Amino acid sequence: MPSNRHQNFPYRLKEEKQLLPKQNRHEMVPHHRYKMPHNLSHSSFRPALHMANAVAPVTNSTHSTAHASAASASSSASKRRKVADHRDGDRPHQQPLLPGLPDHIARLCLAGVPPSLLFSVCSSWRRVIYTPSFPPFLSLYALLSPFSPQDAHPPSSLSPPSRSLRTDPHHLSNVEFATFDPIAARWRTLPPPAPGAPLRLLVSHPSFLSWRFPIQTVSVAGKLVLLAATARDFFPAISRPLIFDPIARRWASGPPFTAPRRWCAAGVLGAAVYVASGIGSQFSTDVARSLERWVLSTSGSRNPGTRRKDESANWEWRKLNGLKDGRFCRDAIEAVGWRGKLCMVNVKGHAAKQGVVYDVAADAWRDMPKGMIGGWRGPVAAMDEDVIYVVDEVQGALRRYDEARDRWEEVMASDRLRGAQYAAAGGGRVCVVCGGDGGIAVVDVTAAPATMWVVDPPPAAQAVAVHILPRMSSSGDEPEDL
């Protein structure tokens, strides 16, 4: 039986099928490809929101005029109730969430209902599940980039790159983050880190046709963190972490790196972010052997200027016991947090590699067990930092590590998993960025046998990395077409 912490991930085939009108349902099979319906914006697919535009504030209802003073007592009382409701954040022409109960009490009652059911009942309940105060469900978050010239076979169904994802003459790409809402079955773009300024990074270059410049991100404490990338001059593009809070729907900056880097090992354990090795503006042995940690406390969602003085002690990167050599600066590596340790290898894929394990409590490094490194043949992710999974990028097999036997046990195999590029785990699901078209395979590892379906990325884009985080809250000025 899956644990309770997996229950809030709404990627359940039966629920998704119930949410779609009959004419828009897809055939639900273990290897289901979840495409965005072409008529997603059509009224037959989207449940109607009749009161979506009834948000105009009450501006003149409290003016004292001769005509108003002659109004009936019941009319005045009605106006006062509307103004009070508006001040509480409710729309003045909206029916109560639950008849006979104040909305703040109704929200407490609705919090125990599955979000997929609330979404299918009415527009007012649908709005509630996207408010910051409502318990969030889990969603997919993807780092998106345009298809580059070295992508030999981009999907033929994709239209030319949108303006927001095109590459400029200096080969910099406008990189975007987006989240896939599994209940509404739609992608939503995250706001850029700087208002009005797209994130421009080097993803590909004609001088390196067979190489994609990595962009390294992690998820920690319910937030998305951008750690490392490459700028136009091939120097590190990120001088300090960029943190996105899905609930607050805003970006913040982390503490400046002691040495900005790229091609490093990046990982998370608990509420701490770790970076190891890498290359700065030029190669340095000290940087290539270094290991640093930053603990993301409550200040992680704050802007630097609003931190309290007692939080400043944790607002820095602290050096730890470093690596014995610089072998881990050759590639962008995922340092996987697992049972109080960080596990990583120096190269990806099936190539001969060396692996190490960092024991956080002992601040010490040791060699990776032979069985673990022998089966580390593709992207790796840990579920709740307790169960570790690998996707064999050649054989297309998803495997689970057995520490007692020091071996990997197969969970499932599929051709869709061949060429896997990135993996994330959470909520009972392992999500894999597929090779070729950049689709995202979602594997339910709590099912027996495991089942899989695919989420297509937005048109003209491919997923580079994927994370599982709480759903993004809706903004006050966002059209309510969920």
TORLO-354593 format. One line per field, with one value per residue (C-alpha): residue number from 1; chain; residue in three letters; x, y, z. Coordinates in nm, 3 decimals, padded with zeros to 5 digits, m for minus. Example, Ala and Ser with C-alpha at 12.3 -4.5 7.8 and 13.67 -1.06 7.14 Angstrom:
BEGIN
pos (1, 2)
unit (A, A)
code (ALA, SER)
xx (01.230, 01.367)
yy (m00.450, m00.106)
zz (00.780, 00.714)
***
This chain:
BEGIN
pos (1, 2, 3, 4, 5, 6, 7, 8, 9, 10, 11, 12, 13, 14, 15, 16, 17, 18, 19, 20, 21, 22, 23, 24, 25, 26, 27, 28, 29, 30, 31, 32, 33, 34, 35, 36, 37, 38, 39, 40, 41, 42, 43, 44, 45, 46, 47, 48, 49, 50, 51, 52, 53, 54, 55, 56, 57, 58, 59, 60, 61, 62, 63, 64, 65, 66, 67, 68, 69, 70, 71, 72, 73, 74, 75, 76, 77, 78, 79, 80, 81, 82, 83, 84, 85, 86, 87, 88, 89, 90, 91, 92, 93, 94, 95, 96, 97, 98, 99, 100, 101, 102, 103, 104, 105, 106, 107, 108, 109, 110, 111, 112, 113, 114, 115, 116, 117, 118, 119, 120, 121, 122, 123, 124, 125, 126, 127, 128, 129, 130, 131, 132, 133, 134, 135, 136, 137, 138, 139, 140, 141, 142, 143, 144, 145, 146, 147, 148, 149, 150, 151, 152, 153, 154, 155, 156, 157, 158, 159, 160, 161, 162, 163, 164, 165, 166, 167, 168, 169, 170, 171, 172, 173, 174, 175, 176, 177, 178, 179, 180, 181, 182, 183, 184, 185, 186, 187, 188, 189, 190, 191, 192, 193, 194, 195, 196, 197, 198, 199, 200, 201, 202, 203, 204, 205, 206, 207, 208, 209, 210, 211, 212, 213, 214, 215, 216, 217, 218, 219, 220, 221, 222, 223, 224, 225, 226, 227, 228, 229, 230, 231, 232, 233, 234, 235, 236, 237, 238, 239, 240, 241, 242, 243, 244, 245, 246, 247, 248, 249, 250, 251, 252, 253, 254, 255, 256, 257, 258, 259, 260, 261, 262, 263, 264, 265, 266, 267, 268, 269, 270, 271, 272, 273, 274, 275, 276, 277, 278, 279, 280, 281, 282, 283, 284, 285, 286, 287, 288, 289, 290, 291, 292, 293, 294, 295, 296, 297, 298, 299, 300, 301, 302, 303, 304, 305, 306, 307, 308, 309, 310, 311, 312, 313, 314, 315, 316, 317, 318, 319, 320, 321, 322, 323, 324, 325, 326, 327, 328, 329, 330, 331, 332, 333, 334, 335, 336, 337, 338, 339, 340, 341, 342, 343, 344, 345, 346, 347, 348, 349, 350, 351, 352, 353, 354, 355, 356, 357, 358, 359, 360, 361, 362, 363, 364, 365, 366, 367, 368, 369, 370, 371, 372, 373, 374, 375, 376, 377, 378, 379, 380, 381, 382, 383, 384, 385, 386, 387, 388, 389, 390, 391, 392, 393, 394, 395, 396, 397, 398, 399, 400, 401, 402, 403, 404, 405, 406, 407, 408, 409, 410, 411, 412, 413, 414, 415, 416, 417, 418, 419, 420, 421, 422, 423, 424, 425, 426, 427, 428, 429, 430, 431, 432, 433, 434, 435, 436, 437, 438, 439, 440, 441, 442, 443, 444, 445, 446, 447, 448, 449, 450, 451, 452, 453, 454, 455, 456, 457, 458, 459, 460, 461, 462, 463, 464, 465, 466, 467, 468, 469, 470, 471, 472, 473, 474, 475, 476, 477, 478, 479, 480, 481, 482)
unit (A, A, A, A, A, A, A, A, A, A, A, A, A, A, A, A, A, A, A, A, A, A, A, A, A, A, A, A, A, A, A, A, A, A, A, A, A, A, A, A, A, A, A, A, A, A, A, A, A, A, A, A, A, A, A, A, A, A, A, A, A, A, A, A, A, A, A, A, A, A, A, A, A, A, A, A, A, A, A, A, A, A, A, A, A, A, A, A, A, A, A, A, A, A, A, A, A, A, A, A, A, A, A, A, A, A, A, A, A, A, A, A, A, A, A, A, A, A, A, A, A, A, A, A, A, A, A, A, A, A, A, A, A, A, A, A, A, A, A, A, A, A, A, A, A, A, A, A, A, A, A, A, A, A, A, A, A, A, A, A, A, A, A, A, A, A, A, A, A, A, A, A, A, A, A, A, A, A, A, A, A, A, A, A, A, A, A, A, A, A, A, A, A, A, A, A, A, A, A, A, A, A, A, A, A, A, A, A, A, A, A, A, A, A, A, A, A, A, A, A, A, A, A, A, A, A, A, A, A, A, A, A, A, A, A, A, A, A, A, A, A, A, A, A, A, A, A, A, A, A, A, A, A, A, A, A, A, A, A, A, A, A, A, A, A, A, A, A, A, A, A, A, A, A, A, A, A, A, A, A, A, A, A, A, A, A, A, A, A, A, A, A, A, A, A, A, A, A, A, A, A, A, A, A, A, A, A, A, A, A, A, A, A, A, A, A, A, A, A, A, A, A, A, A, A, A, A, A, A, A, A, A, A, A, A, A, A, A, A, A, A, A, A, A, A, A, A, A, A, A, A, A, A, A, A, A, A, A, A, A, A, A, A, A, A, A, A, A, A, A, A, A, A, A, A, A, A, A, A, A, A, A, A, A, A, A, A, A, A, A, A, A, A, A, A, A, A, A, A, A, A, A, A, A, A, A, A, A, A, A, A, A, A, A, A, A, A, A, A, A, A, A, A, A, A, A, A, A, A, A, A, A, A, A, A, A, A, A, A, A, A, A, A, A, A, A, A, A, A, A, A, A, A, A, A, A, A, A, A, A, A, A, A, A, A, A, A, A, A, A, A, A, A, A, A, A, A, A, A, A, A, A)
code (MET, PRO, SER, ASN, ARG, HIS, GLN, ASN, PHE, PRO, TYR, ARG, LEU, LYS, GLU, GLU, LYS, GLN, LEU, LEU, PRO, LYS, GLN, ASN, ARG, HIS, GLU, MET, VAL, PRO, HIS, HIS, ARG, TYR, LYS, MET, PRO, HIS, ASN, LEU, SER, HIS, SER, SER, PHE, ARG, PRO, ALA, LEU, HIS, MET, ALA, ASN, ALA, VAL, ALA, PRO, VAL, THR, ASN, SER, THR, HIS, SER, THR, ALA, HIS, ALA, SER, ALA, ALA, SER, ALA, SER, SER, SER, ALA, SER, LYS, ARG, ARG, LYS, VAL, ALA, ASP, HIS, ARG, ASP, GLY, ASP, ARG, PRO, HIS, GLN, GLN, PRO, LEU, LEU, PRO, GLY, LEU, PRO, ASP, HIS, ILE, ALA, ARG, LEU, CYS, LEU, ALA, GLY, VAL, PRO, PRO, SER, LEU, LEU, PHE, SER, VAL, CYS, SER, SER, TRP, ARG, ARG, VAL, ILE, TYR, THR, PRO, SER, PHE, PRO, PRO, PHE, LEU, SER, LEU, TYR, ALA, LEU, LEU, SER, PRO, PHE, SER, PRO, GLN, ASP, ALA, HIS, PRO, PRO, SER, SER, LEU, SER, PRO, PRO, SER, ARG, SER, LEU, ARG, THR, ASP, PRO, HIS, HIS, LEU, SER, ASN, VAL, GLU, PHE, ALA, THR, PHE, ASP, PRO, ILE, ALA, ALA, ARG, TRP, ARG, THR, LEU, PRO, PRO, PRO, ALA, PRO, GLY, ALA, PRO, LEU, ARG, LEU, LEU, VAL, SER, HIS, PRO, SER, PHE, LEU, SER, TRP, ARG, PHE, PRO, ILE, GLN, THR, VAL, SER, VAL, ALA, GLY, LYS, LEU, VAL, LEU, LEU, ALA, ALA, THR, ALA, ARG, ASP, PHE, PHE, PRO, ALA, ILE, SER, ARG, PRO, LEU, ILE, PHE, ASP, PRO, ILE, ALA, ARG, ARG, TRP, ALA, SER, GLY, PRO, PRO, PHE, THR, ALA, PRO, ARG, ARG, TRP, CYS, ALA, ALA, GLY, VAL, LEU, GLY, ALA, ALA, VAL, TYR, VAL, ALA, SER, GLY, ILE, GLY, SER, GLN, PHE, SER, THR, ASP, VAL, ALA, ARG, SER, LEU, GLU, ARG, TRP, VAL, LEU, SER, THR, SER, GLY, SER, ARG, ASN, PRO, GLY, THR, ARG, ARG, LYS, ASP, GLU, SER, ALA, ASN, TRP, GLU, TRP, ARG, LYS, LEU, ASN, GLY, LEU, LYS, ASP, GLY, ARG, PHE, CYS, ARG, ASP, ALA, ILE, GLU, ALA, VAL, GLY, TRP, ARG, GLY, LYS, LEU, CYS, MET, VAL, ASN, VAL, LYS, GLY, HIS, ALA, ALA, LYS, GLN, GLY, VAL, VAL, TYR, ASP, VAL, ALA, ALA, ASP, ALA, TRP, ARG, ASP, MET, PRO, LYS, GLY, MET, ILE, GLY, GLY, TRP, ARG, GLY, PRO, VAL, ALA, ALA, MET, ASP, GLU, ASP, VAL, ILE, TYR, VAL, VAL, ASP, GLU, VAL, GLN, GLY, ALA, LEU, ARG, ARG, TYR, ASP, GLU, ALA, ARG, ASP, ARG, TRP, GLU, GLU, VAL, MET, ALA, SER, ASP, ARG, LEU, ARG, GLY, ALA, GLN, TYR, ALA, ALA, ALA, GLY, GLY, GLY, ARG, VAL, CYS, VAL, VAL, CYS, GLY, GLY, ASP, GLY, GLY, ILE, ALA, VAL, VAL, ASP, VAL, THR, ALA, ALA, PRO, ALA, THR, MET, TRP, VAL, VAL, ASP, PRO, PRO, PRO, ALA, ALA, GLN, ALA, VAL, ALA, VAL, HIS, ILE, LEU, PRO, ARG, MET, SER, SER, SER, GLY, ASP, GLU, PRO, GLU, ASP, LEU)
xx (00.000, 00.138, 00.206, m00.006, 00.254, 00.188, m00.183, m00.166, m00.009, m00.309, m00.151, m00.409, m00.538, m00.893, m00.924, m00.778, m01.021, m01.314, m01.206, m01.224, m01.545, m01.613, m01.515, m01.173, m01.076, m00.763, m00.729, m00.584, m00.328, m00.011, 00.202, m00.037, 00.082, m00.082, m00.103, m00.248, m00.581, m00.574, m00.901, m00.784, m00.903, m01.240, m01.539, m01.639, m01.319, m01.280, m01.556, m01.732, m01.642, m01.942, m01.817, m01.453, m01.488, m01.700, m01.403, m01.452, m01.396, m01.676, m01.576, m01.882, m02.116, m02.009, m02.042, m02.289, m02.528, m02.877, m03.008, m02.819, m02.948, m03.303, m03.240, m03.405, m03.239, m03.224, m03.039, m02.783, m02.727, m02.676, m02.416, m02.233, m02.217, m02.076, m01.807, m01.714, m01.689, m01.472, m01.238, m01.203, m01.083, m01.407, m01.568, m01.874, m02.107, m01.994, m02.207, m02.066, m01.846, m02.081, m02.427, m02.472, m02.099, m01.845, m01.593, m01.299, m01.482, m01.588, m01.226, m01.137, m01.415, m01.307, m00.941, m01.011, m01.170, m00.947, m00.859, m00.970, m01.323, m01.330, m01.210, m01.499, m01.781, m01.796, m01.583, m01.573, m01.435, m01.195, m01.055, m01.010, m00.761, m00.522, m00.522, m00.204, m00.387, m00.529, m00.323, m00.136, m00.123, 00.193, 00.266, 00.540, 00.789, 01.005, 01.298, 01.224, 01.453, 01.402, 01.509, 01.867, 02.033, 02.191, 01.849, 01.836, 01.470, 01.255, 00.887, 00.728, 00.410, 00.581, 00.541, 00.837, 00.982, 00.780, 00.926, 00.990, 01.210, 01.410, 01.789, 01.956, 02.259, 02.490, 02.346, 02.180, 01.841, 01.546, 01.506, 01.170, 01.028, 00.678, 00.453, 00.210, m00.110, m00.231, m00.583, m00.642, m00.430, m00.244, 00.098, 00.146, 00.459, 00.637, 00.709, 01.068, 01.322, 01.343, 01.015, 01.014, 01.360, 01.372, 01.639, 01.902, 02.154, 02.386, 02.222, 02.394, 02.666, 02.762, 03.123, 03.005, 02.749, 02.743, 02.730, 02.447, 02.553, 02.394, 02.159, 02.154, 01.849, 01.738, 01.420, 01.444, 01.190, 00.912, 01.105, 01.281, 01.644, 01.857, 02.224, 02.451, 02.454, 02.677, 02.679, 02.763, 03.138, 03.140, 03.173, 02.939, 02.605, 02.474, 02.646, 02.393, 02.105, 01.767, 01.480, 01.118, 00.846, 00.537, 00.302, 00.412, 00.455, 00.773, 01.150, 01.416, 01.795, 02.009, 02.348, 02.629, 02.851, 03.205, 03.301, 03.037, 03.073, 02.938, 02.969, 02.949, 02.783, 02.461, 02.227, 01.994, 01.971, 01.701, 01.674, 02.035, 02.171, 02.516, 02.750, 03.077, 03.359, 03.297, 03.474, 03.461, 03.568, 03.880, 03.993, 04.097, 04.207, 04.054, 03.714, 03.737, 03.791, 03.554, 03.225, 02.992, 02.655, 02.376, 02.085, 01.759, 01.567, 01.258, 01.475, 01.491, 01.164, 01.259, 01.432, 01.782, 01.680, 01.398, 01.592, 01.605, 01.942, 01.913, 01.876, 02.197, 02.411, 02.258, 02.255, 02.590, 02.771, 02.988, 03.286, 03.297, 03.551, 03.645, 03.708, 04.051, 04.087, 03.914, 03.766, 03.409, 03.442, 03.407, 03.029, 02.713, 02.640, 02.338, 02.445, 02.156, 02.052, 01.980, 01.962, 02.185, 02.435, 02.513, 02.584, 02.742, 02.951, 03.197, 03.049, 02.704, 02.576, 02.738, 03.097, 03.347, 03.309, 03.412, 03.161, 03.179, 02.945, 02.954, 02.840, 02.689, 02.699, 03.066, 03.170, 03.363, 03.389, 03.406, 03.398, 03.060, 02.965, 03.049, 02.694, 02.561, 02.817, 02.786, 02.417, 02.441, 02.377, 02.162, 01.968, 01.919, 01.664, 01.565, 01.208, 01.181, 01.559, 01.485, 01.445, 01.682, 01.594, 01.802, 01.689, 01.913, 01.935, 02.042, 01.810, 01.518, 01.475, 01.375, 01.547, 01.539, 01.850, 01.862, 02.121, 02.129, 02.217, 02.405, 02.221, 01.954, 01.615, 01.405, 01.074, 00.969, 01.112, 00.993, 01.136, 01.011, 01.280, 01.567, 01.788, 01.662, 01.823, 01.694, 01.487, 01.298, 01.101, 00.822, 00.465, 00.499, 00.599, 00.929, 00.931, 01.184, 01.282, 01.281, 01.531, 01.439, 01.125, 01.186, 00.861, 00.821, 00.745, 00.559, 00.590, 00.363, 00.594, 00.324, 00.115, 00.164, 00.278, 00.415, 00.232, 00.360, 00.220, 00.382, 00.324, 00.413, 00.603, 00.455, 00.481, 00.826, 01.001, 01.176, 01.216, 01.572, 01.504, 01.197, 01.100, 00.801, 00.682, 00.361, 00.130, 00.175, m00.078, m00.281, m00.212, m00.478, m00.465, m00.448, m00.746, m00.944, m00.957, m00.834)
yy (00.000, 00.346, 00.576, 00.882, 01.118, 00.976, 01.041, 01.406, 01.334, 01.341, 01.146, 00.873, 00.745, 00.687, 01.037, 01.198, 01.008, 01.125, 01.486, 01.491, 01.503, 01.182, 01.323, 01.430, 01.120, 00.939, 00.564, 00.480, 00.202, 00.130, 00.308, 00.598, 00.913, 01.209, 01.475, 01.815, 01.822, 02.052, 02.207, 02.276, 02.634, 02.528, 02.571, 02.207, 02.102, 02.368, 02.378, 02.711, 02.975, 03.204, 03.431, 03.452, 03.818, 03.917, 04.058, 04.431, 04.596, 04.788, 05.150, 05.369, 05.158, 05.324, 05.687, 05.884, 06.065, 06.198, 05.918, 05.654, 05.790, 05.742, 05.374, 05.103, 04.951, 04.610, 04.755, 04.925, 04.605, 04.415, 04.668, 04.648, 04.270, 04.295, 04.542, 04.322, 04.016, 04.206, 04.319, 03.955, 03.870, 03.718, 03.827, 04.046, 03.857, 03.507, 03.251, 03.112, 02.805, 02.611, 02.756, 02.861, 02.869, 03.152, 03.093, 03.055, 02.769, 02.622, 02.613, 02.404, 02.159, 02.138, 02.084, 01.716, 01.657, 01.532, 01.830, 01.639, 01.619, 01.988, 02.078, 01.891, 02.035, 02.412, 02.716, 02.853, 02.527, 02.510, 02.849, 02.741, 02.463, 02.718, 02.965, 02.986, 02.879, 02.555, 02.234, 02.198, 01.887, 01.782, 01.888, 01.853, 02.137, 02.136, 02.337, 02.401, 02.493, 02.517, 02.235, 02.289, 02.194, 01.881, 01.741, 01.515, 01.427, 01.686, 01.593, 01.670, 01.779, 02.072, 02.416, 02.655, 02.781, 03.050, 03.396, 03.336, 03.029, 03.133, 03.151, 03.487, 03.552, 03.497, 03.146, 03.232, 03.074, 03.209, 02.932, 02.896, 02.709, 02.568, 02.353, 02.087, 02.082, 01.718, 01.813, 02.091, 01.900, 02.209, 02.373, 02.706, 02.918, 03.035, 03.406, 03.494, 03.552, 03.918, 04.086, 04.151, 03.995, 03.638, 03.401, 03.383, 03.100, 02.908, 02.575, 02.487, 02.630, 02.553, 02.494, 02.208, 02.026, 01.712, 01.893, 02.053, 02.295, 02.180, 02.386, 02.252, 02.278, 02.109, 02.097, 02.150, 02.223, 02.260, 02.513, 02.510, 02.629, 02.720, 02.663, 02.654, 02.733, 02.875, 03.234, 03.375, 03.391, 03.029, 03.156, 03.063, 03.238, 03.214, 03.410, 03.315, 03.063, 03.166, 03.027, 02.990, 02.945, 02.788, 02.883, 03.247, 03.245, 03.451, 03.429, 03.520, 03.517, 03.291, 03.369, 03.440, 03.148, 03.159, 03.053, 03.055, 02.739, 02.518, 02.145, 02.072, 01.811, 01.944, 01.778, 01.807, 01.632, 01.742, 02.120, 02.165, 02.228, 02.094, 02.183, 02.003, 02.032, 02.210, 02.475, 02.850, 03.118, 02.907, 02.574, 02.577, 02.277, 02.428, 02.462, 02.117, 01.955, 02.170, 02.079, 02.349, 02.348, 02.600, 02.531, 02.664, 02.779, 03.001, 03.274, 03.078, 03.230, 03.581, 03.851, 03.922, 04.269, 04.140, 03.882, 03.915, 03.949, 03.611, 03.443, 03.583, 03.311, 03.049, 03.278, 03.163, 02.873, 02.676, 02.472, 02.103, 01.827, 01.832, 01.563, 01.405, 01.504, 01.696, 01.403, 01.530, 01.853, 01.683, 01.686, 01.816, 01.554, 01.485, 01.425, 01.209, 01.251, 00.911, 00.798, 01.072, 01.045, 01.204, 00.957, 01.058, 00.936, 01.132, 01.058, 00.971, 00.677, 00.337, 00.464, 00.343, 00.560, 00.621, 00.674, 00.824, 00.858, 01.151, 01.080, 01.406, 01.320, 01.215, 01.479, 01.204, 01.050, 00.680, 00.474, 00.378, 00.008, m00.203, m00.312, 00.043, 00.187, m00.115, m00.048, 00.333, 00.349, 00.656, 00.922, 00.849, 00.988, 00.911, 00.885, 01.073, 01.023, 00.660, 00.454, 00.516, 00.451, 00.442, 00.449, 00.242, 00.473, 00.193, m00.089, 00.137, m00.027, 00.137, m00.027, 00.005, m00.029, m00.300, m00.189, m00.518, m00.714, m00.431, m00.479, m00.316, m00.483, m00.415, m00.234, m00.210, m00.175, 00.028, 00.156, 00.500, 00.503, 00.450, 00.754, 00.889, 01.220, 01.321, 01.170, 01.292, 01.101, 01.202, 01.125, 00.761, 00.855, 00.850, 01.111, 01.072, 01.314, 01.093, 01.112, 01.240, 01.447, 01.557, 01.407, 01.324, 00.963, 00.926, 00.586, 00.490, 00.275, 00.216, 00.015, m00.359, m00.391, m00.040, 00.165, 00.446, 00.731, 01.025, 01.400, 01.596, 01.924, 02.248, 02.300, 02.376, 02.303, 02.014, 01.934, 01.952, 01.875, 01.788, 01.821, 01.729, 02.017, 02.162, 02.315, 02.682, 02.922, 03.132, 03.502, 03.761, 03.891, 03.550, 03.463, 03.192, 02.949, 02.655)
zz (00.000, m00.082, 00.208, 00.284, 00.148, m00.197, m00.190, m00.296, m00.635, m00.871, m01.159, m01.149, m01.480, m01.359, m01.216, m01.528, m01.747, m01.537, m01.569, m01.948, m02.152, m02.340, m02.678, m02.543, m02.346, m02.447, m02.445, m02.106, m02.140, m01.940, m02.203, m02.246, m02.419, m02.250, m02.521, m02.468, m02.653, m02.954, m02.845, m02.493, m02.514, m02.657, m02.430, m02.478, m02.300, m02.037, m01.777, m01.806, m01.549, m01.565, m01.289, m01.394, m01.486, m01.189, m01.005, m01.036, m00.695, m00.530, m00.570, m00.524, m00.313, 00.013, m00.102, 00.102, m00.129, m00.090, m00.304, m00.102, 00.229, 00.099, 00.017, 00.219, 00.525, 00.360, 00.060, 00.286, 00.479, 00.155, 00.039, 00.370, 00.342, m00.011, 00.097, 00.393, 00.170, m00.077, 00.199, 00.304, m00.045, m00.177, m00.501, m00.436, m00.675, m00.591, m00.410, m00.082, m00.115, 00.112, 00.180, 00.539, 00.622, 00.608, 00.334, 00.572, 00.747, 00.411, 00.297, 00.602, 00.513, 00.147, 00.236, 00.298, m00.043, m00.331, m00.556, m00.868, m00.729, m00.635, m00.985, m01.148, m00.934, m00.991, m01.075, m00.719, m00.583, m00.875, m00.780, m00.419, m00.496, m00.653, m00.363, m00.153, 00.165, 00.020, 00.068, m00.263, m00.477, m00.660, m01.017, m01.275, m01.325, m01.635, m01.761, m02.129, m02.416, m02.794, m03.021, m03.134, m03.467, m03.318, m03.231, m03.532, m03.524, m03.349, m03.344, m03.680, m03.506, m03.344, m03.492, m03.537, m03.208, m03.040, m03.005, m02.635, m02.697, m03.004, m03.009, m03.080, m03.309, m03.010, m02.966, m02.637, m02.583, m02.390, m02.136, m01.963, m01.669, m01.691, m01.476, m01.591, m01.389, m01.391, m01.284, m01.539, m01.799, m01.912, m01.903, m01.727, m01.769, m01.458, m01.428, m01.526, m01.246, m01.344, m01.451, m01.825, m01.871, m02.006, m01.883, m02.158, m02.136, m02.366, m02.446, m02.774, m02.998, m03.361, m03.254, m03.031, m03.246, m03.032, m02.698, m02.507, m02.237, m01.911, m01.695, m01.340, m01.116, m00.794, m00.588, m00.212, 00.062, m00.194, m00.404, m00.740, m00.743, m01.046, m00.957, m01.262, m01.634, m01.907, m02.032, m02.375, m02.305, m02.180, m01.823, m01.536, m01.586, m01.228, m00.951, m00.684, m00.674, m00.811, m00.603, m00.713, m00.452, m00.618, m00.335, m00.322, m00.704, m00.694, m00.735, m00.480, m00.475, m00.261, m00.107, m00.356, m00.446, m00.312, m00.665, m00.943, m01.146, m01.423, m01.495, m01.125, m00.905, m00.752, m00.508, m00.211, 00.123, 00.363, 00.345, 00.234, m00.116, m00.207, m00.492, m00.555, m00.804, m01.135, m01.338, m01.282, m01.527, m01.562, m01.423, m01.058, m00.855, m00.543, m00.710, m00.875, m00.533, m00.329, m00.160, m00.024, 00.149, 00.191, 00.425, 00.287, 00.593, 00.609, 00.463, 00.138, 00.021, 00.118, m00.075, 00.064, 00.177, 00.396, 00.597, 00.971, 01.137, 01.308, 00.967, 00.821, 00.981, 00.748, 00.446, 00.315, 00.154, 00.394, 00.286, 00.379, 00.345, m00.021, m00.279, m00.303, m00.670, m00.949, m01.145, m01.102, m01.301, m01.642, m01.663, m01.497, m01.231, m01.012, m00.652, m00.529, m00.165, m00.013, 00.352, 00.488, 00.204, m00.132, m00.412, m00.742, m01.033, m01.245, m01.590, m01.721, m01.924, m01.972, m01.985, m01.727, m01.424, m01.067, m00.790, m00.444, m00.147, 00.093, 00.450, 00.573, 00.944, 00.933, 00.675, 00.499, 00.153, 00.066, m00.251, m00.392, m00.351, m00.656, m00.719, m00.703, m00.943, m01.173, m01.233, m01.242, m01.617, m01.662, m01.472, m01.102, m00.854, m00.495, m00.367, m00.036, 00.001, 00.090, m00.229, m00.517, m00.883, m01.201, m01.564, m01.790, m02.089, m02.326, m02.223, m02.128, m01.787, m01.459, m01.162, m00.783, m00.566, m00.297, m00.043, 00.147, m00.168, m00.338, m00.664, m00.883, m00.929, m01.237, m01.188, m01.553, m01.904, m02.203, m02.528, m02.420, m02.150, m02.393, m02.417, m02.084, m01.996, m01.653, m01.371, m01.066, m00.803, m00.567, m00.469, m00.573, m00.928, m01.117, m01.394, m01.676, m01.952, m02.261, m02.542, m02.887, m02.845, m02.487, m02.362, m01.994, m01.898, m01.568, m01.399, m01.112, m00.900, m00.637, m00.884, m00.930, m01.200, m01.255, m01.518, m01.739, m01.946, m02.124, m02.088, m02.399, m02.353, m02.487, m02.866, m03.011, m02.679, m02.517, m02.151, m02.022, m01.657, m01.453, m01.087, m00.870, m00.652, m00.506, m00.765, m00.846, m00.698, m00.936, m00.957, m00.890, m01.247, m01.418, m01.638, m01.465, m01.753, m01.552)
***
